[in-house]
Amino acid sequence: MDAFYASVEQRDDPGLCGRPVAVGSAKGRGVVAAASYEARKFGVRSAMPSSTALRRCPELVFVPPRFDVYRAVSNQIRAILLDYTDLVEPLALDEAYLDVTEDRRGLGSARATAEEIRARIRETTGLTASAGVSYNKFIAKLASDQNKPDGLCVIPPAKGPDFVASLPVSRFRGVGPVTAAKMERLGIRTGADLRDRDLAFLQANFRSSADYLYGAARGEDHRPVRPDLPLKSVGAERTFDLDLVREAELREALERVADAAWARIERHGARGRTLTLKLRYADFRTITRARTLAGLFEDRARFGEEGWALLNALLPAEQGIRLLGLTLSGLAGEEEEPAQAPLPLIE
């Protein structure tokens, strides 16, 4: 979907159409959750501090998120996708992989399928979607971003390697700014540059990510579309308006985070063994600490107690704390049906 949250807000409030819109809060330490294409022209991006976004675009209009509405629209879209294949692997509320090898509706090609899906989404929701069509997930994802917004890009097998070779490596999934900068220092700027490096070179410089990079540079990705990926973790985090330092205020803040996280855990019916604390200091330095039980976290009380033990071990705080998060992983049943290994995050 194109600028999904922001597009829903513009659809539901015609007064926002054509204006730079950010979903999020402009107050204190608010963060942009989504930005319309009008806002992106000013360099406004998701996850950007709201204060930065307003400096870049003083006319930016902030609207609070309405996740219940976004989920409802996402369910409408999911129902459309399932008319074409049962092999739908959601990535988020606004994105999914489809395996349309079986031409269920007899449309004749994957291109025709993508075009019909996009038309039905527009007719049903009033929103636009972009699609990438190719022979594997890696290239289909790249292609879906190629002609946004409201675009379609088809990369057939014969053109896949050359398409990948033409792209900057920063477009590769999993290659973040740190790795992109390292590649730049090594003279790797494009997929073609990456393809010119042999596996031994990549192993020496990128270790566990070497095999992924070697295959990606050649347009290879053998991951199947998995419609039933199990939940891997669930939790919550909060950014505070003011840095927290005192023990009492940190404990109170962590309790609120634990309440939010446990509500999500209950909603998913999840139980797990590993609790991870995420902490971000005022200088944006982020650390994590984890604790794994022999059994499962069965109740909110134990979850909160162990979370506080992890945080208390880091006190007194060396500086103000701006964010706290708690996540439950090692979920029960996860080992019974292992998920396809995700692409590594390369940083």
Salt bridges, closest charged atoms under 4 A:
ASP2 OD1 - LYS148 NZ 2.81
GLU9 OE2 - ARG66 NE 3.05
ASP12 OD1 - ARG11 NE 2.81
ASP12 OD2 - ARG66 NH2 2.74
ASP83 OD2 - ARG120 NH2 2.91
ASP86 OD2 - ARG104 NH2 3.13
GLU89 OE1 - LYS137 NZ 2.83
GLU95 OE2 - LYS141 NZ 2.54
GLU116 OE2 - ARG105 NE 3.11
ASP145 OD2 - LYS141 NZ 3.70
ASP150 OD1 - ARG118 NH2 2.71
ASP150 OD2 - ARG122 NH2 2.51
GLU184 OE2 - ARG189 NE 3.09
ASP221 OD2 - ARG223 NH2 2.73
ASP228 OD1 - ARG226 NE 3.53
GLU237 OE1 - LYS278 NZ 3.17
ASP243 OD1 - ARG29 NH1 2.28
GLU249 OE1 - ARG246 NH2 3.41
GLU252 OE2 - ARG256 NH1 3.34
GLU255 OE1 - ARG300 NH2 2.78
ASP259 OD1 - ARG300 NE 2.91
GLU266 OE2 - ARG271 NH2 2.67
ASP283 OD2 - ARG285 NE 3.91
GLU298 OE1 - ARG271 NE 3.48
GLU306 OE1 - ARG291 NH1 2.69
GLU306 OE2 - ARG302 NE 2.82
GLU318 OE2 - ARG285 NH2 2.22
GLU334 OE2 - LYS232 NZ 2.85
